[in-house]
Amino acid sequence: MTAITDTPFAKLEADGRLLKPTLKADTHVEGRFGFRGDISYDGPETILKEVFTVSESGKPAIGFLAGSIKEYETLPKLIESFGDALDSEGKYFVFVGDIPRGSRWYVPIGSAKVFIVFIDDTSVYNELIDAFYVDKVKLKKFDTSAKLDALADVGLKYASISDYEEISFDEGLKRKNAA
């Protein structure tokens, strides 16, 4: 069993940022630690919601992360709060409610590159199923850990960068404010 202190989630746990966990333990995949819940990143009111995230044994950073935020402007603070837990090798998906409808951006911030997607009245879970073409009927039969594993397996290998427009964070702000 992997102790959270031996994962990239250690600092977030020590800072009390891992909220409402439905999973905070090893998953069914050997050497994989997973978290499902919310993560605060700029005070108690600013939260990455509906988080799906895993780290792999022996890797210093989180390999896969998905969640939603209300305001695009808070994205740099989110990345900053994760610090070294995010790197250039990870696959990070942030669904944002206040960017133009239909937006799909690939935004480098620090060493991390983040897939940014507009989200409205749906869940991160449903958005991931649609983006990754995962069989929803099969997932219904899985427990929380197996669902996370199934989504992370696809997310860690995700390579459809051409489906996203690569822009800077500042360009994203301009587009958001012009909408």
RAGIVEN-V527677 format. One record per backbone hydrogen bond with DSSP energy under -0.5 kcal/mol. CO is the residue of the C=O (numbers start at 1). NH is the residue of the N-H. E is the energy in kcal/mol with one decimal. If there is no record, write none. Layout:
# RAGIVEN-V527677
co	nh	e
CO	NH	E
CO	NH	E
This chain:
# RAGIVEN-V527677
co	nh	e
3	6	-2.3
4	7	-1.7
7	10	-1.6
9	13	-2.6
10	14	-2.8
11	15	-2.3
12	17	-2.9
12	18	-0.6
13	16	-1.5
17	19	-0.9
17	40	-2.1
19	38	-2.9
23	36	-2.6
25	34	-3.1
28	30	-0.5
29	32	-1.9
31	57	-3.3
32	27	-2.5
33	55	-2.4
34	25	-1.5
35	53	-1.7
36	22	-2.6
36	23	-1.5
37	51	-3.1
38	19	-3.1
39	48	-3.4
43	41	-0.5
43	42	-0.9
43	46	-1.1
45	47	-0.7
46	41	-2.3
46	42	-1.0
47	49	-0.8
48	39	-2.4
49	68	-2.2
51	37	-1.0
52	66	-1.9
53	35	-2.6
54	63	-1.5
54	64	-1.5
55	33	-2.5
56	59	-2.0
61	56	-0.5
63	91	-2.8
64	54	-2.0
65	93	-3.2
66	52	-2.4
67	95	-2.8
68	49	-3.0
69	97	-1.6
71	74	-1.5
72	75	-2.2
74	78	-2.1
75	79	-2.4
76	80	-2.6
77	81	-2.4
78	82	-1.3
79	83	-1.3
82	85	-2.2
83	86	-1.6
85	62	-3.7
87	90	-0.8
90	92	-0.6
91	65	-2.1
92	94	-0.5
92	115	-3.3
93	67	-1.7
93	95	-0.5
94	117	-2.0
95	69	-2.6
96	119	-1.9
100	103	-2.1
103	118	-2.0
104	165	-2.7
105	107	-0.5
105	116	-3.4
106	108	-0.5
106	167	-1.4
107	114	-2.9
109	112	-1.5
112	109	-3.0
113	92	-0.7
114	107	-3.0
114	116	-0.6
115	94	-3.1
116	105	-2.6
117	96	-2.8
123	127	-2.3
124	128	-2.8
125	129	-2.2
126	130	-2.2
127	131	-2.7
128	132	-2.7
129	133	-0.9
129	134	-1.6
134	136	-0.8
135	139	-1.9
136	140	-1.6
137	141	-0.5
138	141	-1.3
139	142	-1.8
143	147	-2.4
144	148	-2.2
145	149	-2.5
146	150	-2.5
147	151	-2.2
148	152	-2.9
149	153	-2.9
150	154	-1.2
151	155	-2.8
152	156	-3.2
153	157	-0.6
154	157	-0.8
154	158	-0.5
155	158	-1.0
159	161	-1.3
160	163	-1.9
161	164	-2.2
164	166	-0.6
165	106	-2.5
165	167	-0.6
167	108	-0.5
168	172	-1.9
169	173	-2.0
170	174	-2.2
171	175	-2.3
172	176	-2.5
173	177	-2.7
174	178	-1.7
175	179	-1.1
